[in-house]
Amino acid sequence: MKSHARVVIVGGGIMGVGLLYHLAEAGWDDCVLIEKAELTSGSTWHAAGQCPNFTADYNIAKIQHYSNALYPKLEELTGQATGWHGVGGIRFATTKEELDNFRLVAGIAKNVGFQMQIISPEEIRRLNPFVNTKGVLAGAWTLDDGYVDPAGVTNAMATGAKKMGATIIRHNRVTDINLLPNGEWEVVSQQGTITCEHVVNAGGCYAARIAAWVGLDLPITSMKHQYLVTEPIEEFIDHDVEIPVMRDPYPNAYYRQEQNSGLIGIYERRNTQEAWFGSEQDWDAESELFAADYDTIMPGLERVMERMPIFAEAGIMRVVNGANPRTPDHNPLLGPAPGLRNYWLSCGQNMGIGQGAGAGKYLAQWMMYGSAEINMVGVDPRRFGPYADRDYARAKAHQDFTFMYALRLPGEERPAGRPARTSPLYEKLKSKGGAFGETFGWERPKWFSLDGRDEEKSFRRNNIFELVGDECRAVRERVGVLDLSSFTKHDVTGPDAEDFLNRVLANRVSRRKGGLVLAHGLTELGRIESEYTVTRLDDEHFYLLSAAAANLRNTDQLNHSKRDDEKVTIKNITEEWGVLVLAGPHSRDLLIKITNANLSNAHFPWLTGKEIEVAEVGVRALRVNYVGELGWELHMPTAQLENVYNSLWAAGEEFGIADFGMYALTSLGKEKAYYSWGVELINEITMIEAGMERFVDFSKGNFVGRDALIRRKQERLAWNIAYVEVAADDAEVRGGEPVLDKDKVIGVTTSGAYGHTIKKSLAFVYVPPEYAAPGTTFDIEILSHRCQAKVLGEPAYDPRNKRLRS
Ligand SMILES: Cc1cc2nc3c(=O)[nH]c(=O)nc-3n(C[C@H](O)[C@H](O)[C@H](O)COP(=O)(O)OP(=O)(O)OC[C@H]3O[C@@H](n4cnc5c(N)ncnc54)[C@H](O)[C@@H]3O)c2cc1C
C-alpha cells in the first residue's frame, strides 16, 4: 500500500466512488479509496436504484440532473454495465397546493434542463394503464430519469476512476484518522498507514463513528427502509413498454416494474424504525439486511394495492429492509467538516443513487478549486451547529421519513426537535402571537398573529398577506422592533486585527473608531464566500455580524485565514450577545427616552456604531438596518435582552411601537434592493456579477481573491444581477423560476417578495448583461404563469437613503 496520497476517501459506496471518479476525471488521480469490505456493501448494493429529477430545490435539481445525464453514458465510458432504465417517473398531485408545487418544479426544470410535463390523469393512465388515479389531480412526468443497478453504476464509476489513475483498496478497514502537526491527515488502516492532504469521510451508516475519531458529532441517523419485489405479474409480461417509476403521496410510496415483477417501496407514516437505535452497526457487518417487517409497511402497502390492483394478486418474492443514512433536513452532508481543514464529508445521504454522481462532481470541484460551480450552501455540513445533537437528528429523521412524499408548503412548520435554540424573548413573543420559523436551530418570529389566526399555508398570497403589510407599515410609518439574536457575531481583536481583516475581506475596514462597512470574504477564485457588517469598536477591536446560517462557515473562514504570525483573536460570541432591531421614523424619539447618549445625526450618523447605555444596559448600538429606515440595531449581553425589549416597548407605546417578523423584514429589505448572503450572494459568482464593486477596495493592496476579481473585470460576464418589479397577480417569485425572452430561457430568479409600501412584487434575477440594463423587460414564469418583469435602476423605496440618514 502506498504511504502518501493527495486524497484518501474512506468508504466505497456510491458517494465515495462517485467522488473518486470525478476527482480523477478532473485531474486529481493521486487519490486512494479504502473500503472495508466489497464496494457497495453498505447501503448502496441493496438500494432500489431510482434516480429522480423531481425536486423543488434548484441546486439539488442540478445534482440529480447531472447524475441522470451521466448514468446512461457510463457503460460506454467505462465498459461496465449499469442497468440504466430510462423509464421516466410520474409523481402524483392530489391537492391544488401539490399542483402549484409541480408548477414551481416545472420552472426549475426549464432552468436546470430536465424535461418535465404536468399531465392529466388520462395521460397518467396512458403511461401506466394499471394505475387507479382516483383523487389524482395531475402528474409530474419527468421524462429523463429512471433507475439503475446501484452496484453496476458504482462499479462503473470505480472502473472509470481506476482507468484514470485512481487507486481502490478493498477489504481494508480504516481504524483511525489523525491530524499531523504539518496539517496533513494520517489514515490508519488494517493494511497500513497513509498520509494525505485531504481526507474524505464517505462512510455511509458508519460516518458518524468515523467522524468521532476527530472529535466531530455528526447529525446523522440511519433509518430502516423497506421495499418488496413481487412475483412476476401477467399484465407486465403482456405489456410492451415498461411503466415509469410512480411516486405517490397517498401511500407515501414509490412503485415500479422490476423486469416483470412489481417493486414497491414504503415510507411508513407511523412506527418508523431506526436501524441500530441504542447500539451500533458492527464494523464487520457487510451487505447487512434486516428481517422483513410487514406490520409497519402494511398501511402503505394496502394503499398501493388500491392504486395498482394488479399487485394485489401477486405473491411477494423478496423483501429488502436496509439501512439508510439521514440528516435532519433530508439533504446530505457534502463539504468541509466544521472546524477542520481538508477534512471533507460526503455522507448522511439518503438518495445516494440519484445524487451520487452529481454530489461527487460538485464536491470534487469544491475540494480542488475552493468552490463548486453550483451553490452548495444547502448541503454544506456546517449548516448544522452543536444544537443538532443526536436526539435532534433522530427526531428530525423520523419526521422526515413520515413526510417523504408529502409536500412541505411555504409557511409550514414541522415540530420535531424544536425549539432547539431560543432567545430569552421566545416565550414572550410567542404569547404575543409570534409564529416562528427555524434557522440554524434558532426560533425566529416570522409574523405576529394579533387576532389568533393561523397562516393558511400556500404558494400564493394568503390570509396573512395584509397582516405582514401592517407590520411593514408600522416600521415605515411609526417604529418596529424585531428580535434578531440569531445573527452570527464575532469579535476580532488584537494588534493585527485591522491588517488581518483587510487581507481577508474585499472591502477596507473603517479607519476610524465607530466606522461601519459591509465587507465580503472571497475565495481565491474571487467568488463570494461570506458577507459581514464590520464595525470598528476600538483601535484593535472589530465586531463582525453575519447571517445566522453562516455561523460555522464564517468561523471557519476567519480561523482558517489567520496566519500563525498574526496577533489576532477571533471569538464567536453569538450565544452571549442578543440583538434587537429598532427601526422606523420614531426610533430616535423612542430611544432618546431611555438613553443619555447623543443620538443626533452629527454625533451618531448612519453607518456608525457606538457603545452606549440604553435602559441602563451597556449596548453596542449600530446605526444600520436591513429595512431602510432610521434606526439602531442594539446588541447586548443576552441576559439583558428582555429588560431592554420591555423598556423599548414601555417607551414606544406612545409612538405606536409594533413587533415585526422575518416576513416583514424580507419585504422591507426587498424594497431597498438588499441582497441576501446564500441567495443572491453565492459562490457561483463574484462581486462583479453581483454589481457590488463599490464594496471592493482594490487600492488597499492584496486581499484574498483580488487577482481573480481583476481578471473577472476584464472578462465578458455570463451573468449580471438585476433587480426587477414583476407584474405578479397573486404569487411572488420564490427562487429558481425561469426568466424568459419569448420562449428562450435567459436567466433565473433568486428571490422575491411583495413590497407593501410601494405595492409591487419585486425580485432579483441573474440574466446575461444585455438584459440587465434598467428599463429592460422580459418575463418570469411564476407557477406556470408568465408575468412581465422590468429591470429597475435603483431601489424601489427611498433610493437616496434619505430615511436611513434622517
Ligand atoms: C431499501 C433502500 C432502498 C433505497 N433506494 C434508493 C433509491 O431508489 N434511490 C436512491 O437514490 N437511494 C436509495 N436508497 C438510499 C441509498 O442506498 C443510499 O443513499 C446510498 O447507498 C448511500 O451511499 P453511501 O456511499 O453514502 O453509503 P454506503 O453505500 O453505505 O457506503 C459506505 C461505505 O463505507 C464503508 N466503510 C464504512 N466504514 C469504513 C471504514 N472504517 N473503513 C473502510 N470502509 C468503511 C462501508 O463498508 C460502505 O461500503 C435506498 C436505501 C434503502 C435502505
The ligand as a Tripos MOL2 file, in Angstrom:
@<TRIPOS>MOLECULE
LIG
   53    58     1     0     0
SMALL
NO_CHARGES

@<TRIPOS>ATOM
      1 C1        -34.1360   -0.1900    0.9050 C.3       1 LIG1
      2 C2        -33.4480    1.0310    0.3600 C.ar      1 LIG1
      3 C3        -33.7490    1.4660   -0.9150 C.ar      1 LIG1
      4 C4        -33.1200    2.6100   -1.4110 C.ar      1 LIG1
      5 N1        -33.4420    3.0350   -2.6720 N.ar      1 LIG1
      6 C5        -32.8590    4.1440   -3.1720 C.ar      1 LIG1
      7 C6        -33.2050    4.6080   -4.4600 C.ar      1 LIG1
      8 O1        -34.0400    4.0430   -5.1350 O.2       1 LIG1
      9 N2        -32.5820    5.7300   -4.9300 N.ar      1 LIG1
     10 C7        -31.6520    6.3950   -4.1920 C.ar      1 LIG1
     11 O2        -31.1420    7.4040   -4.6590 O.2       1 LIG1
     12 N3        -31.3130    5.9620   -2.9670 N.ar      1 LIG1
     13 C8        -31.8890    4.8630   -2.4350 C.ar      1 LIG1
     14 N4        -31.5430    4.4090   -1.1910 N.ar      1 LIG1
     15 C9        -30.5140    5.1580   -0.4480 C.3       1 LIG1
     16 C10       -29.1090    4.7370   -0.8630 C.3       1 LIG1
     17 O3        -28.9710    3.3650   -0.6660 O.3       1 LIG1
     18 C11       -28.0790    5.4900   -0.0350 C.3       1 LIG1
     19 O4        -28.3580    6.8650   -0.0680 O.3       1 LIG1
     20 C12       -26.6810    5.2940   -0.5850 C.3       1 LIG1
     21 O5        -26.4100    3.9400   -0.8110 O.3       1 LIG1
     22 C13       -25.6590    5.8630    0.3760 C.3       1 LIG1
     23 O6        -24.3950    5.6580   -0.1810 O.3       1 LIG1
     24 P1        -23.0850    5.8950    0.6640 P.3       1 LIG1
     25 O7        -21.9400    5.7340   -0.2510 O.co2     1 LIG1
     26 O8        -23.2120    7.1570    1.4200 O.co2     1 LIG1
     27 O9        -23.1080    4.7470    1.7790 O.3       1 LIG1
     28 P2        -22.7070    3.2030    1.6810 P.3       1 LIG1
     29 O10       -23.1720    2.5740    0.4410 O.co2     1 LIG1
     30 O11       -23.1540    2.5770    2.9450 O.co2     1 LIG1
     31 O12       -21.1310    3.2360    1.6070 O.3       1 LIG1
     32 C14       -20.3290    3.4700    2.7310 C.3       1 LIG1
     33 C15       -19.2010    2.5030    2.6500 C.3       1 LIG1
     34 O13       -18.2340    2.8300    3.6360 O.3       1 LIG1
     35 C16       -17.6320    1.6450    4.0570 C.3       1 LIG1
     36 N5        -16.9790    1.8860    5.3260 N.ar      1 LIG1
     37 C17       -17.5700    2.2980    6.4800 C.ar      1 LIG1
     38 N6        -16.6400    2.4170    7.4520 N.ar      1 LIG1
     39 C18       -15.4490    2.1140    6.8950 C.ar      1 LIG1
     40 C19       -14.1340    2.0680    7.4100 C.ar      1 LIG1
     41 N7        -13.8730    2.3330    8.6720 N.pl3     1 LIG1
     42 N8        -13.1400    1.7110    6.5660 N.ar      1 LIG1
     43 C20       -13.3910    1.4360    5.2760 C.ar      1 LIG1
     44 N9        -14.6340    1.4480    4.7460 N.ar      1 LIG1
     45 C21       -15.6480    1.7860    5.5470 C.ar      1 LIG1
     46 C22       -18.8010    0.6690    4.1660 C.3       1 LIG1
     47 O14       -18.3860   -0.6590    4.1450 O.3       1 LIG1
     48 C23       -19.6240    1.0780    2.9530 C.3       1 LIG1
     49 O15       -19.3360    0.2700    1.8410 O.3       1 LIG1
     50 C24       -32.1710    3.2960   -0.6420 C.ar      1 LIG1
     51 C25       -31.8760    2.8400    0.6380 C.ar      1 LIG1
     52 C26       -32.5190    1.7380    1.1510 C.ar      1 LIG1
     53 C27       -32.2100    1.2920    2.5340 C.3       1 LIG1
@<TRIPOS>BOND
     1     1     2 1
     2     2     3 ar
     3     2    52 ar
     4     3     4 ar
     5     4     5 ar
     6     4    50 ar
     7     5     6 ar
     8     6     7 ar
     9     6    13 1
    10     7     8 2
    11     7     9 ar
    12     9    10 ar
    13    10    11 2
    14    10    12 ar
    15    12    13 ar
    16    13    14 ar
    17    14    15 1
    18    14    50 ar
    19    15    16 1
    20    16    17 1
    21    16    18 1
    22    18    19 1
    23    18    20 1
    24    20    21 1
    25    20    22 1
    26    22    23 1
    27    23    24 1
    28    24    25 2
    29    24    26 1
    30    24    27 1
    31    27    28 1
    32    28    29 2
    33    28    30 1
    34    28    31 1
    35    31    32 1
    36    32    33 1
    37    33    34 1
    38    33    48 1
    39    34    35 1
    40    35    36 1
    41    35    46 1
    42    36    37 ar
    43    36    45 ar
    44    37    38 ar
    45    38    39 ar
    46    39    40 ar
    47    39    45 ar
    48    40    41 1
    49    40    42 ar
    50    42    43 ar
    51    43    44 ar
    52    44    45 ar
    53    46    47 1
    54    46    48 1
    55    48    49 1
    56    50    51 ar
    57    51    52 ar
    58    52    53 1
@<TRIPOS>SUBSTRUCTURE
     1 LIG1         1 GROUP 0 **** ****
